[in-house]
């Protein structure tokens, strides 16, 4: 898959924050996504004792959630862990995995935030701009926003709001588990992002795309001995 160059990577936290501010205005969350066929799930696993990460991109067919293709990357961690700046730590490895794909996914989903972010520029926004494709954030952890508790059944959802504006949804991805926090990253609106997550529920907390990537990244970590 061809991934056009978006920017050089900053070396400091201050440079990363400034870049987020410069790029946030380019994020488009107004697009209604009516259909998609190939969806890429993305995830990162970390070595338990070394500064090394394991990136996985797993492409599923939307019609039956079967695996079409996988790509994996192992590399050293080059950016520190800073809340709100996770994309600068993880996106370079994910992009390397995307460039190894033979197919071109219609949409990507990852375990991270989209516009439900203090600077409206989470992991899914950053990846979406690099790929220039629809991208959905489906995070296990809350970062910002107000919401009520969703219903107990799989697929139940409530709005996620910041200062009264809707930035995503809190979705019960499986009955009896904690919800996930869904927000659009780029080229997709809130309603469509929520629909994509609902359409790919797997019976686990992770929807099928991010679950497949999570399993693949951790398989790679274990194979490396981490």
C-alpha positions as CSV (number, residue, x, y, z in Angstrom):
1,X,0.0,0.0,0.0
2,X,1.3,3.4,-0.9
3,X,1.4,5.9,2.0
4,X,2.2,9.5,1.0
5,X,4.5,11.5,3.3
6,X,2.6,13.9,5.6
7,X,5.4,15.3,7.8
8,X,8.7,14.7,9.5
9,X,8.6,13.3,13.0
10,X,9.3,15.7,15.9
11,X,11.9,14.8,18.6
12,X,10.4,16.7,21.5
13,X,7.1,16.9,23.3
14,X,6.7,20.6,22.6
15,X,7.3,20.0,18.9
16,X,4.7,17.2,18.9
17,X,2.1,19.4,20.6
18,X,2.7,22.1,18.1
19,X,2.3,19.7,15.2
20,X,-1.0,18.4,16.6
21,X,-2.2,22.0,16.6
22,X,-1.2,22.5,13.0
23,X,-2.8,19.2,11.8
24,X,-6.0,19.2,13.8
25,X,-7.7,21.7,11.5
26,X,-7.2,19.3,8.6
27,X,-9.3,16.5,10.2
28,X,-12.6,15.9,8.5
29,X,-15.4,14.3,10.6
30,X,-18.3,15.3,8.4
31,X,-18.3,12.3,6.0
32,X,-21.1,9.7,6.1
33,X,-19.6,6.3,5.3
34,X,-22.3,4.2,3.6
35,X,-20.3,1.1,2.7
36,X,-16.8,-0.5,3.0
37,X,-15.4,-3.8,2.2
38,X,-11.9,-4.1,3.6
39,X,-11.3,-2.9,7.2
40,X,-7.8,-2.8,8.8
41,X,-7.5,-3.4,12.5
42,X,-4.3,-1.9,14.1
43,X,-2.7,-2.5,17.4
44,X,0.7,-2.3,19.2
45,X,2.2,-4.6,21.8
46,X,5.2,-3.6,24.0
47,X,8.1,-5.7,25.1
48,X,7.8,-6.2,28.9
49,X,11.4,-5.3,29.7
50,X,13.0,-3.7,26.6
51,X,12.1,-0.4,24.7
52,X,10.6,-2.3,21.8
53,X,7.2,-2.4,20.2
54,X,5.4,-4.9,18.0
55,X,2.9,-3.4,15.4
56,X,0.2,-5.4,13.7
57,X,-2.2,-4.5,10.9
58,X,-4.8,-7.1,10.1
59,X,-7.2,-6.6,7.2
60,X,-10.6,-8.2,7.4
61,X,-13.4,-8.6,4.9
62,X,-16.4,-6.7,6.2
63,X,-19.0,-9.2,4.9
64,X,-17.8,-12.1,7.0
65,X,-14.9,-10.7,9.1
66,X,-12.5,-13.2,7.6
67,X,-8.8,-12.3,7.5
68,X,-7.6,-11.0,4.1
69,X,-4.0,-10.0,4.9
70,X,-1.6,-9.3,7.8
71,X,1.5,-7.1,8.2
72,X,3.8,-6.9,11.2
73,X,6.6,-4.6,12.2
74,X,9.1,-4.8,15.1
75,X,11.1,-1.8,16.1
76,X,12.6,0.1,19.0
77,X,10.5,2.7,20.8
78,X,11.8,6.2,19.8
79,X,9.3,8.6,21.5
80,X,8.5,8.6,25.2
81,X,5.1,7.8,26.7
82,X,3.3,11.1,27.1
83,X,-0.5,11.1,27.6
84,X,-2.2,12.7,24.6
85,X,0.8,12.1,22.3
86,X,0.6,8.4,21.8
87,X,0.5,8.7,18.0
88,X,4.1,9.9,17.9
89,X,5.1,6.8,19.7
90,X,3.0,4.3,17.6
91,X,2.1,5.7,14.2
92,X,5.5,5.3,12.6
93,X,5.5,1.6,13.2
94,X,1.9,1.2,12.0
95,X,2.7,3.1,8.8
96,X,5.6,0.8,8.1
97,X,3.2,-2.1,8.4
98,X,0.6,-0.5,6.1
99,X,3.3,0.0,3.4
100,X,3.9,-3.8,3.5
101,X,0.2,-4.5,2.6
102,X,-0.6,-5.7,-0.9
103,X,-4.2,-4.6,-0.6
104,X,-5.6,-1.1,0.2
105,X,-8.1,-1.1,3.1
106,X,-11.2,1.1,2.8
107,X,-11.1,2.0,6.5
108,X,-8.9,1.6,9.5
109,X,-9.8,1.0,13.2
110,X,-7.4,1.2,16.2
111,X,-7.4,1.0,19.9
112,X,-7.1,4.8,20.5
113,X,-8.9,8.1,20.4
114,X,-10.1,10.1,17.4
115,X,-11.4,13.6,18.1
116,X,-12.3,12.6,21.7
117,X,-8.9,14.1,22.7
118,X,-7.9,17.3,24.6
119,X,-6.5,18.8,21.4
120,X,-9.0,17.0,19.1
121,X,-6.2,15.1,17.5
122,X,-5.9,11.5,18.8
123,X,-4.3,8.5,17.4
124,X,-7.0,7.8,14.8
125,X,-6.9,11.4,13.5
126,X,-3.2,11.2,13.0
127,X,-3.3,7.8,11.3
128,X,-6.3,8.9,9.1
129,X,-4.4,11.9,7.8
130,X,-1.4,9.9,7.0
131,X,-3.4,7.2,5.2
132,X,-5.9,9.8,3.7
133,X,-8.6,7.3,4.5
134,X,-11.5,6.9,7.0
135,X,-10.2,6.0,10.4
136,X,-12.1,5.1,13.6
137,X,-10.8,5.3,17.2
138,X,-12.2,2.5,19.4
139,X,-10.4,2.9,22.8
140,X,-10.7,0.8,25.9
141,X,-9.8,3.7,28.1
142,X,-11.7,7.0,28.6
143,X,-9.6,10.1,27.9
144,X,-12.0,13.1,27.8
145,X,-15.7,13.8,27.5
146,X,-19.0,13.3,29.4
147,X,-21.4,10.5,29.0
148,X,-24.2,8.5,30.6
149,X,-23.8,4.7,31.1
150,X,-24.8,2.7,28.0
151,X,-27.3,-0.2,28.3
152,X,-26.1,-3.6,29.2
153,X,-26.5,-5.3,25.9
154,X,-24.0,-5.6,23.0
155,X,-24.4,-2.6,20.7
156,X,-26.0,-0.3,23.2
157,X,-24.5,3.2,22.9
158,X,-24.8,6.7,24.3
159,X,-23.2,10.0,23.1
160,X,-19.8,11.1,24.2
161,X,-19.7,14.9,24.5
162,X,-17.2,17.6,25.1
163,X,-18.6,21.0,26.2
164,X,-22.0,19.8,24.9
165,X,-20.7,18.9,21.4
166,X,-20.9,15.3,20.3
167,X,-17.4,13.9,19.6
168,X,-18.2,10.1,19.7
169,X,-20.1,7.4,21.4
170,X,-19.6,5.0,24.3
171,X,-20.5,1.6,23.1
172,X,-21.2,-1.7,24.9
173,X,-19.2,-3.9,22.6
174,X,-20.2,-7.2,24.3
175,X,-22.8,-8.0,27.0
176,X,-21.3,-7.9,30.5
177,X,-18.0,-6.1,29.6
178,X,-16.9,-2.5,30.1
179,X,-17.8,-0.2,27.1
180,X,-15.4,1.1,24.5
181,X,-15.0,4.8,23.6
182,X,-15.6,5.4,19.9
183,X,-14.7,8.6,18.0
184,X,-14.1,9.5,14.4
185,X,-10.5,10.1,13.3
186,X,-10.7,11.3,9.8
187,X,-13.1,11.2,6.7
188,X,-15.9,9.7,8.8
189,X,-18.6,11.1,11.0
190,X,-19.7,10.1,14.5
191,X,-22.7,8.1,13.4
192,X,-20.7,6.2,10.8
193,X,-17.9,5.5,13.2
194,X,-20.4,4.1,15.7
195,X,-22.0,2.0,13.0
196,X,-18.7,0.5,11.9
197,X,-17.9,-0.6,15.5
198,X,-21.4,-2.1,15.9
199,X,-21.1,-3.9,12.5
200,X,-17.8,-5.6,13.6
201,X,-18.6,-6.7,17.2
202,X,-16.9,-9.9,18.0
203,X,-18.4,-11.1,21.3
204,X,-15.4,-9.7,23.1
205,X,-14.6,-6.2,24.3
206,X,-12.5,-5.5,21.2
207,X,-14.5,-5.4,17.9
208,X,-13.2,-8.0,15.4
209,X,-10.6,-5.7,13.6
210,X,-8.8,-4.5,16.7
211,X,-9.1,-7.9,18.4
212,X,-7.4,-9.6,15.4
213,X,-4.7,-7.0,15.5
214,X,-4.3,-7.3,19.3
215,X,-3.9,-11.0,19.0
216,X,-1.4,-10.7,16.1
217,X,0.7,-8.1,17.9
218,X,0.9,-10.1,21.1
219,X,1.7,-13.3,19.1
220,X,4.7,-11.3,17.6
221,X,5.8,-10.2,21.0
222,X,5.8,-13.7,22.4
223,X,7.7,-15.0,19.4
224,X,10.3,-12.4,20.0
225,X,10.6,-13.5,23.6
226,X,9.0,-10.4,25.1
